[in-house]
Amino acid sequence: MLISGLHDRLRALVGERIHAGELTGTNLAKRAGFQQAHISNFLNQRRGLSIEAMDRVMKVLGLEVRDLLPPEFRKQHAGEAGDAVFDSIPVVSSGALLQSEFGSGEIVEYLRFKKTFLRRIRAEMANQRRNWQRFVLFKADKDSGEAMRPRLLPGATLLIDRHYNSLRSYRRREPNLYVVKSGDQCKVRYVELQGNQLTLRPENQNCVLGFVELERGKTFADYVVGRVAHISIET
């Protein structure tokens, strides 16, 4: 991969995080020590960044050089390549769940799942995510654990299929469990689309309903991280 390719990957990752609402061009410029116009020109492909400038942007985003390399290289680095039985699935921070890929600073650890199990899981995308890493792992926080009790407990490890963000039931007469972006949090809930908002329904009847208003130009699929395909609760 050429340096120009790394440059383009960095531009794509910055644009992705701005689109996800994790930062703004102005905020990035301030934290990296640039004029806002400098970042704007970079994102709009009117100018490039020097190696030093790339380093400063990557430091703000918590990225390393290997995070700009193709996924195949990072899989080898994680020890996945050549394993015919297992896939290594990353446990990631909640703030990274709507990114197509993850920086090393956003990956807590890797856990292994049998490839035969993963292949049996059906996908159904409501928007285009074929370039997204499909499976990720997420630790349920106290809010989600309490809201979905007894199906979940705080600290449960959830396998999320990010290629299933359709609201169609995976199994007949059984509601899907989703991870959904709500403000600056990701919550685990049953989900219903009602007009211009998502209703987040808990399992625990002592917990209140939640609501996510869809921003103009966005659909429900922009907020749904994916379907919970497997739950692991340590006892």
PyMOL commands that set and color helices and strands:
alter all, ss='L'
color gray80, all
select helices_A, chain A and resi 3-19+25-32+36-43+51-61+65-68+71-77+94-96+104-106+115-119+142-147+220-222
alter helices_A, ss='H'
color red, helices_A
select strands_A, chain A and resi 86-92+107-114+135-139+157-161+178-182+185-194+197-201+210-213+224-232
alter strands_A, ss='S'
color yellow, strands_A
deselect
rebuild
show_as cartoon
